[in-house]
Amino acid sequence: MTDQASGLARTAQILSFLFKYRRAGVFTGLDLDAANLDPAAMPETEGKPEEFVDDLEALGPTFVKVGQALSTRPDMVPAPYIAALERMQDDVAPVPFEQIRAVVEDALGVRLGSAFAQFEEQPLGSASLAQVHRATLRDGRMVAVKVQRPGVVEVVRADLDTLAALAGKADRMTDLGRRLRFSDWVHEFRRTLLAELDYRAEAENLERFGEHLRGYPELVVPAPLWDLTAARVLTMELVAGTKVTEISGLRRTEQSMVDLASALMRGYLDQVFVHGEIHADPHPGNLLVTDDGRLALFDLGMVAHVPPKLRERLLKLLFAAVDGRGEEVVNEAIAMGTRLEDFDEERFVREAGQLVSRYAAHAGSQSLSEGRLMLELVGLSTACGLRTPPELSLLGKTLLNLEQVANALDPALDVKAVVETHLEHVMRQRLKKSLSPSNIASEMIEVQALLREAPRKVSDLLSLLAENRMQVRMTGLEESHLLESLHKIANRISAGLVTAALIVASAMMMRVQTDTRLLGYPAIALVLFLLAAGLGVAIVLSAMLRDRKPRPREERGPR
């Protein structure tokens, strides 16, 4: 099969999957009532949430990652499907060891036996993109080697190209696409996934997270070994321990886990609001309680970076939500979002305020935790016509995962109190930093420049006013919908006048006797009439086919 035929077949397979779930509310998330339906209440003809997950896994590694990304987007996927996606298992049959050997030797440029004293053939774990093997270095140190599955990059790139093409068409041709901007989501997903496929980036994340979390002795991040790391192979320290979900009751009685859970929450809050990084997937499977009583963090391939201004708005929003201040939550959400043309501000203010109040009244409840509050706020925003930044969804998903880990470590931990106390600490640190000598000096330089230039600018302004040379220029009119519409109206009027003139002329010339006739009518008159008829039909077709509604007006909040 040719590459083109293979690409068409793959596109047809993806479209078949999308159409299968189009009526089940997947990829909409716009109707909250429909989005929160019980799965059992859905029509039998629709795909079920568990079946949706199975179909995603069957489509291959790209769509396993798509499922993980969609689990952070309650504005695209209804709640029953979100719950099913959270249970998605990225666990597949391992690749034969000879293929793994070839990948390692090709990536590192040395024989496997030269780089490692021992390399276990049976993997510790096998996922859709890679599998991990235990190995021993020449100096006796135990390491974990993450090896990319052969050919996975080519498959992922081809799938991403197909998704980008489909997303572009959806954005241009559907109202839903114009609201949610599928192209933007696919572009961000592409950037993140391709970065995850370069294990040198993950090694940098491991090193950076280890540095940032050095102030938390309860947490440990395995350090990468750069000499044995390449784009498709990552070698890191081997940390032995027990999965958070498999801790026995006996060990809980012997060792208190409250410090581990609290340190994890505080460390991740620092990562987001101090260092501007969101680890999108801190689920219980990526965390181990080590033999020496620490909590080890793994799988740092998917890390999103948050710009400083957005980071500040997210901090204010979360702090206001935890404190139960609904009005401030609404203001920050609107400020960081994009208001679509049909934005229902009254409904959003009312229902967001009720959501925050309900959260404050049920503090400590697992049914409405900090992470779930953020995700429900995203869903409500989309339903009301407010497009929120994807970082808000990622923050909600991260908090939800952290809450699950904290609950597994210590069910009695008051997560809300930990979050609120540490957010207050972060706010104090930010305030202290803003009052540092370097920041104050920078502000004073700006004030000095303003005071120095102000007299000259005021003088220039008064001179222009006195000499009646003040001009106000408006730009952008030439690209506006108004000017485009005026051009279209002028063209239609001109074409209509020409058509009418041709019809009148042909009617008058019908009475002129001439020897040149066509179908029994004067030839010139008939030609003019046919030309007028053609122009008339063209005007009607142009109006029917080319006149479209203008793109919905979008308004961003103040930055």
Backbone hydrogen bonds, N-H to C=O, Kabsch-Sander energy under -0.5 kcal/mol:
donor,donor_aa,acceptor,acceptor_aa,energy
6,S,2,T,-2.7
7,G,3,D,-2.5
8,L,4,Q,-2.3
9,A,5,A,-2.3
10,R,6,S,-2.3
11,T,7,G,-2.4
12,A,8,L,-2.5
13,Q,9,A,-2.0
14,I,10,R,-2.3
15,L,11,T,-2.8
16,S,12,A,-2.3
17,F,13,Q,-1.7
18,L,14,I,-2.4
19,F,15,L,-2.8
20,K,16,S,-1.6
21,Y,17,F,-1.0
21,Y,18,L,-0.6
22,R,19,F,-0.8
24,A,21,Y,-0.8
25,G,22,R,-0.6
26,V,21,Y,-1.1
27,F,76,M,-1.2
28,T,25,G,-1.6
28,T,76,M,-1.0
29,G,25,G,-1.1
32,L,30,L,-0.9
35,A,31,D,-3.0
36,N,32,L,-1.4
37,L,34,A,-1.3
41,A,38,D,-1.8
42,M,39,P,-1.2
46,E,43,P,-1.5
47,G,20,K,-0.7
52,F,48,K,-2.7
53,V,49,P,-2.0
54,D,50,E,-2.1
55,D,51,E,-2.5
56,L,52,F,-2.0
57,E,53,V,-2.4
58,A,54,D,-2.0
59,L,55,D,-1.2
59,L,56,L,-0.5
60,G,57,E,-1.1
63,F,60,G,-0.5
64,V,60,G,-1.3
65,K,61,P,-1.8
66,V,62,T,-1.9
67,G,63,F,-2.1
68,Q,64,V,-1.8
69,A,65,K,-2.4
70,L,66,V,-2.8
71,S,67,G,-1.3
72,T,69,A,-1.6
73,R,70,L,-2.1
76,M,73,R,-1.7
77,V,73,R,-1.9
79,A,35,A,-1.0
81,Y,78,P,-0.6
82,I,78,P,-2.0
83,A,79,A,-2.4
84,A,80,P,-1.6
85,L,81,Y,-2.6
86,E,82,I,-1.9
87,R,83,A,-0.6
87,R,84,A,-0.8
88,M,85,L,-1.7
90,D,88,M,-0.6
91,D,89,Q,-1.3
92,V,126,S,-1.5
99,Q,96,P,-1.0
100,I,96,P,-1.4
101,R,97,F,-2.9
102,A,98,E,-1.9
103,V,99,Q,-2.1
104,V,100,I,-2.5
105,E,101,R,-2.6
106,D,102,A,-2.3
107,A,103,V,-2.5
108,L,104,V,-2.6
109,G,105,E,-1.6
114,S,111,R,-0.8
115,A,111,R,-1.5
116,F,112,L,-2.1
117,A,136,T,-2.2
118,Q,136,T,-1.6
120,E,134,R,-2.5
124,L,132,V,-2.9
125,G,132,V,-1.2
127,A,130,A,-3.2
131,Q,147,V,-2.2
132,V,125,G,-2.5
133,H,145,V,-2.6
135,A,143,V,-2.5
136,T,118,Q,-2.9
137,L,141,R,-2.9
140,G,137,L,-1.6
143,V,135,A,-2.8
144,A,236,M,-2.7
145,V,133,H,-3.1
146,K,144,A,-0.6
146,K,234,L,-3.4
147,V,131,Q,-2.9
147,V,145,V,-0.6
148,Q,232,R,-2.4
149,R,129,L,-2.6
152,V,149,R,-1.6
155,V,151,G,-1.5
156,V,152,V,-2.5
157,R,153,V,-2.6
158,A,154,E,-2.1
159,D,155,V,-2.3
160,L,156,V,-2.6
161,D,157,R,-2.1
162,T,158,A,-1.9
163,L,159,D,-2.6
164,A,160,L,-2.5
165,A,161,D,-2.0
166,L,162,T,-2.3
167,A,163,L,-2.7
168,G,164,A,-2.2
169,K,165,A,-1.8
170,A,166,L,-2.3
171,D,167,A,-2.4
172,R,168,G,-1.7
173,M,169,K,-2.3
174,T,170,A,-1.8
177,G,170,A,-0.5
178,R,174,T,-1.7
179,R,175,D,-1.7
180,L,176,L,-2.6
181,R,177,G,-2.4
185,W,181,R,-1.6
186,V,182,F,-2.9
187,H,183,S,-2.6
188,E,184,D,-2.3
189,F,185,W,-2.7
190,R,186,V,-2.9
191,R,187,H,-2.3
192,T,188,E,-2.3
193,L,189,F,-2.8
194,L,190,R,-2.5
195,A,191,R,-1.6
196,E,192,T,-1.9
197,L,193,L,-1.4
198,D,195,A,-1.1
199,Y,197,L,-0.8
199,Y,231,A,-2.5
201,A,198,D,-1.4
202,E,198,D,-1.0
203,A,199,Y,-2.0
204,E,200,R,-1.9
205,N,201,A,-2.1
206,L,202,E,-2.5
207,E,203,A,-2.2
208,R,204,E,-2.7
209,F,205,N,-3.0
210,G,206,L,-2.2
211,E,207,E,-1.7
212,H,208,R,-2.7
213,L,209,F,-2.4
214,R,211,E,-1.2
215,G,212,H,-0.5
216,Y,213,L,-2.0
219,L,216,Y,-1.9
220,V,295,L,-2.5
225,L,235,T,-3.2
226,W,224,P,-0.7
228,L,225,L,-1.3
229,T,226,W,-1.5
230,A,233,V,-3.4
234,L,146,K,-2.5
236,M,144,A,-2.4
237,E,223,A,-2.1
238,L,142,M,-1.6
239,V,237,E,-0.6
240,A,238,L,-0.6
242,T,289,V,-2.4
244,V,284,P,-0.7
244,V,287,L,-1.4
246,E,243,K,-2.0
247,I,244,V,-1.0
252,R,248,S,-1.6
253,T,249,G,-1.7
254,E,250,L,-1.5
255,Q,251,R,-2.6
261,A,257,M,-2.3
262,S,258,V,-2.5
263,A,259,D,-2.5
264,L,260,L,-2.3
265,M,261,A,-2.0
266,R,262,S,-2.5
267,G,263,A,-2.9
268,Y,264,L,-2.2
269,L,265,M,-2.0
270,D,266,R,-2.0
271,Q,267,G,-2.0
272,V,268,Y,-2.1
273,F,269,L,-2.7
274,V,270,D,-2.3
275,H,270,D,-2.1
277,E,271,Q,-3.0
278,I,304,A,-3.2
279,H,277,E,-0.6
280,A,278,I,-0.8
280,A,302,M,-1.9
283,H,281,D,-1.4
286,N,283,H,-2.4
287,L,284,P,-1.4
288,L,296,A,-1.9
289,V,242,T,-3.2
290,T,288,L,-0.7
290,T,294,R,-2.9
291,D,240,A,-1.0
293,G,290,T,-1.8
295,L,218,E,-2.9
296,A,288,L,-3.4
296,A,294,R,-0.6
297,L,220,V,-2.2
298,F,286,N,-1.9
303,V,301,G,-1.0
304,A,278,I,-2.8
306,V,276,G,-2.9
311,R,307,P,-2.6
312,E,308,P,-2.1
313,R,309,K,-1.9
314,L,310,L,-2.7
315,L,311,R,-2.1
316,K,312,E,-2.3
317,L,313,R,-2.6
318,L,314,L,-2.7
319,F,315,L,-2.6
320,A,316,K,-2.4
321,A,317,L,-2.3
322,V,318,L,-2.8
323,D,319,F,-1.6
324,G,321,A,-1.2
325,R,320,A,-3.0
326,G,324,G,-1.2
329,V,325,R,-1.7
330,V,326,G,-2.4
331,N,327,E,-2.3
332,E,328,E,-2.4
333,A,329,V,-2.4
334,I,330,V,-2.5
335,A,331,N,-2.2
336,M,332,E,-2.1
337,G,333,A,-1.1
338,T,387,R,-2.4
339,R,555,E,-3.6
340,L,338,T,-0.6
340,L,385,G,-2.5
343,F,340,L,-1.8
344,D,384,C,-2.9
345,E,343,F,-1.1
348,F,344,D,-2.2
349,V,345,E,-2.9
350,R,346,E,-2.1
351,E,347,R,-2.9
352,A,348,F,-2.6
353,G,349,V,-1.7
354,Q,350,R,-1.9
355,L,351,E,-2.3
356,V,352,A,-2.4
357,S,353,G,-2.2
358,R,354,Q,-2.5
359,Y,355,L,-2.1
360,A,356,V,-2.5
361,A,357,S,-2.0
362,H,358,R,-1.3
363,A,360,A,-0.9
365,S,362,H,-2.2
368,L,365,S,-0.7
369,S,366,Q,-0.6
373,L,369,S,-2.4
374,M,370,E,-2.0
375,L,371,G,-2.1
376,E,372,R,-2.6
377,L,373,L,-2.1
378,V,374,M,-1.8
379,G,375,L,-2.1
380,L,376,E,-2.5
381,S,377,L,-2.3
382,T,378,V,-2.2
383,A,379,G,-2.0
384,C,380,L,-1.6
385,G,382,T,-1.2
386,L,381,S,-3.1
387,R,338,T,-2.7
387,R,385,G,-0.5
388,T,386,L,-0.7
392,L,389,P,-1.6
393,S,389,P,-0.7
394,L,390,P,-2.3
395,L,391,E,-2.4
396,G,392,L,-2.2
397,K,393,S,-2.7
398,T,394,L,-2.7
399,L,395,L,-2.6
400,L,396,G,-2.2
401,N,397,K,-2.4
402,L,398,T,-2.6
403,E,399,L,-2.5
404,Q,400,L,-1.8
405,V,401,N,-2.3
406,A,402,L,-2.9
407,N,403,E,-2.3
408,A,404,Q,-2.0
409,L,405,V,-2.3
410,D,406,A,-3.1
413,L,410,D,-2.2
415,V,413,L,-1.3
418,V,414,D,-1.9
419,V,415,V,-2.8
420,E,416,K,-2.8
421,T,417,A,-2.5
422,H,418,V,-2.3
423,L,419,V,-2.5
424,E,420,E,-1.9
425,H,421,T,-1.7
426,V,422,H,-2.6
427,M,423,L,-2.6
428,R,424,E,-2.2
429,Q,425,H,-2.3
430,R,426,V,-2.5
431,L,427,M,-2.4
432,K,428,R,-2.7
433,K,429,Q,-2.4
434,S,430,R,-2.3
435,L,431,L,-1.1
436,S,433,K,-1.5
440,I,436,S,-2.5
441,A,437,P,-2.4
442,S,438,S,-2.0
443,E,439,N,-2.4
444,M,440,I,-2.4
445,I,441,A,-1.9
446,E,442,S,-1.7
447,V,443,E,-2.3
448,Q,444,M,-2.5
449,A,445,I,-2.2
450,L,446,E,-2.2
451,L,447,V,-2.6
452,R,448,Q,-2.2
453,E,449,A,-2.0
454,A,450,L,-1.8
457,K,453,E,-2.0
458,V,454,A,-2.6
459,S,455,P,-2.3
460,D,456,R,-2.3
461,L,457,K,-2.2
462,L,458,V,-2.3
463,S,459,S,-2.2
464,L,460,D,-2.1
465,L,461,L,-1.9
466,A,462,L,-2.6
467,E,463,S,-2.1
468,N,465,L,-1.1
469,R,464,L,-2.7
470,M,464,L,-0.7
473,R,471,Q,-0.5
475,T,473,R,-0.5
479,E,476,G,-0.8
480,S,477,L,-1.3
484,E,480,S,-1.7
485,S,481,H,-2.6
486,L,482,L,-2.3
487,H,483,L,-2.4
488,K,484,E,-2.1
489,I,485,S,-2.5
490,A,486,L,-2.7
491,N,487,H,-2.5
492,R,488,K,-2.2
493,I,489,I,-2.7
494,S,490,A,-2.5
495,A,491,N,-2.7
496,G,492,R,-2.6
497,L,493,I,-2.5
498,V,494,S,-2.4
499,T,495,A,-2.4
500,A,496,G,-2.7
501,A,497,L,-2.6
502,L,498,V,-2.3
503,I,499,T,-2.2
504,V,500,A,-2.5
505,A,501,A,-2.6
506,S,502,L,-2.7
507,A,503,I,-2.3
508,M,504,V,-2.3
509,M,505,A,-2.3
510,M,506,S,-1.0
511,R,508,M,-1.1
512,V,509,M,-1.2
513,Q,511,R,-0.5
517,R,515,D,-1.0
518,L,521,Y,-3.7
521,Y,518,L,-1.8
523,A,516,T,-2.3
526,L,522,P,-2.4
527,V,523,A,-2.6
528,L,524,I,-2.6
529,F,525,A,-2.1
530,L,526,L,-2.7
531,L,527,V,-2.5
532,A,528,L,-2.3
533,A,529,F,-2.5
534,G,530,L,-2.5
535,L,531,L,-2.3
536,G,532,A,-2.5
537,V,533,A,-2.5
538,A,534,G,-2.4
539,I,535,L,-2.4
540,V,536,G,-2.1
541,L,537,V,-2.8
542,S,538,A,-2.6
543,A,539,I,-2.2
544,M,540,V,-2.1
545,L,541,L,-2.9
546,R,542,S,-2.2
547,D,542,S,-0.8
547,D,543,A,-0.5
548,R,546,R,-0.8
555,E,339,R,-2.7
557,G,337,G,-1.7
